């Protein structure tokens, strides 16, 4: 008898964004004339930067020529891309990250979901609340939690991100071994200061813990005082892994390219308390289960770091930030309190009512899709997230409709 992994049965409902997509599809079927504007899932709408497209085309042409064709590439990514990442995203900030500490992959979602398999089944895991659901669900699947009760799984430590702490949790009083942090935050849009990140690194060092730092939204930081990488914090290399993506800066959500930095100094411990470099474990996993991102996609990603690519990515992220400031303006005028949308494409709005009720109201009255905050955790109840990823015209129209519906 083939038996299932019973931990999957603990998962609550379906994956948040699949759930929303189903509701939206049902609404569209019932209301075929409505023009729905989607400010829900953080999916980009603008074309890839011309610099990336040029490199992409050129690489495809190489693949059409026997003398330049490439088959399997290195699982960890081509040297040209790993080098460009290390130099531009880290060394330029004074963070000593080497090219061979960068693992290129097909997504930060996959990497943040997969990384937990390197660690023991009985470690204490801390997740933010609200949280990007992947961090929680993958630990549930791996059996690190008990059953769910009122939107929380037994055994997880929830780091509450609320108005009271400006949506940036401090390290807990108790000891945990694995900590998920995401800044600029998904879903709240909050950012962490240098002092706040320093406190987390100090905590991780004291407790021999590991920080999983998701920086997928780093390209939206405009305030120079906000750290872009956890490795800008002294001592972080031993206790932190960082995840980045080309999805939100250069529009690669459909093209797929991301990377994970595992410094060689970063360690975990075996049952005897001996140090084990995580780099070797992740390399073993990556080479066993992954065969690399396609060559043209890696060439397209490399082009992000050219002078033109940098300017084009800046223009793209400025465009979405401009949408975000329009959303902030309308929401502020409607009298709601909110956070985010300044160094982030997400705006987190305190609605004063049930999240799904508010979501339904906006869908039914304004034909605008948002994301209900309760889908991100208990602390998200009463909030919705609005994403700035859409055309400026659509965001303007959506906000006009929301103003009519709620004003
Ligand atoms: C979101 O809307 O939270 C993101 O698009 C999800 C993701 O990047 O996987």
Boltz pocket constraint, residues with backbone or C-beta under 6 A from the ligand:
constraints:
  - pocket:
      binder: B
      contacts: [[A, 40], [A, 41], [A, 42], [A, 43], [A, 109], [A, 186]]
      max_distance: 6.0
